[in-house]
Amino acid sequence: MESNYTITVTCLFCEAALKPEKEKEFKSGDLIKCSECGEMNDYDAVLDIAKEKGIKVVKDEFEKEIKAKFKWLFK
C-alpha cells in the first residue's frame, strides 16, 4: 500500500506554516523569516523538526496498519 504524506514546515516560535519567497531556494545555514511573527528560523532546525514529524506520522500509520492486519496477535 502506497501512501503520500504532507508535512508542513512551521515556525519554531509561533508554529505558523513557513511560506518561502517565490522561487527562492534555501540551503543549510539560511534563515527563513516567518510571515506571521517576523522571527528568523534556522533552515536546518525547521527541516530537522519536519523530518521528525514525518517519521512519527509514518511510524504511527505503520503501527496502525500492522495492528489492523495482525489484531489477533495483540489480544
C-alpha positions in Angstrom: 0.0 0.0 0.0 1.5 3.3 -1.1 0.6 6.5 0.8 1.5 10.1 0.5 2.1 12.4 3.4 2.4 16.1 3.7 4.4 17.7 6.5 4.2 21.4 6.9 7.4 23.2 7.8 6.5 25.5 10.7 7.9 28.4 12.6 9.9 27.5 15.7 8.4 30.4 17.6 4.7 30.6 16.7 4.2 27.3 14.8 2.7 29.1 11.8 3.4 27.5 8.4 6.5 28.9 6.8 5.9 30.3 3.4 9.1 30.8 1.4 9.5 33.7 -1.0 8.6 32.6 -4.6 11.3 30.7 -6.4 13.8 31.1 -3.6 15.8 28.0 -2.7 17.2 27.7 0.8 20.3 25.9 1.9 22.0 24.9 5.2 22.7 27.9 7.3 20.0 30.1 5.8 17.4 31.9 7.9 13.7 31.9 7.0 11.6 34.8 8.2 8.2 33.9 9.5 5.4 35.9 7.8 3.3 35.7 10.9 5.6 36.6 13.8 8.6 38.0 12.0 11.1 35.8 13.8 14.0 34.3 11.9 14.1 30.5 11.7 17.1 28.4 11.1 16.7 26.3 7.9 18.4 23.3 9.4 16.4 23.3 12.6 13.0 23.6 10.9 13.9 20.8 8.5 15.0 18.6 11.3 11.7 19.1 13.1 9.7 18.5 9.9 11.7 15.2 9.4 10.9 14.1 13.0 7.2 14.9 12.4 7.3 12.9 9.2 8.9 9.9 10.8 6.3 10.0 13.6 3.4 10.1 11.1 4.8 7.2 9.1 5.6 5.2 12.2 2.1 5.8 13.7 0.4 4.8 10.4 2.6 1.7 10.1 1.8 0.6 13.6 -1.9 1.1 12.9 -1.7 -1.0 9.8 0.2 -3.8 11.5 -2.2 -3.9 14.4 -5.2 -4.0 12.0 -3.7 -6.8 9.9 -2.5 -8.8 12.9 -5.0 -7.9 15.6 -5.3 -11.5 16.7 -1.7 -11.2 17.9 -2.4 -8.2 20.1 -5.2 -9.7 22.2 
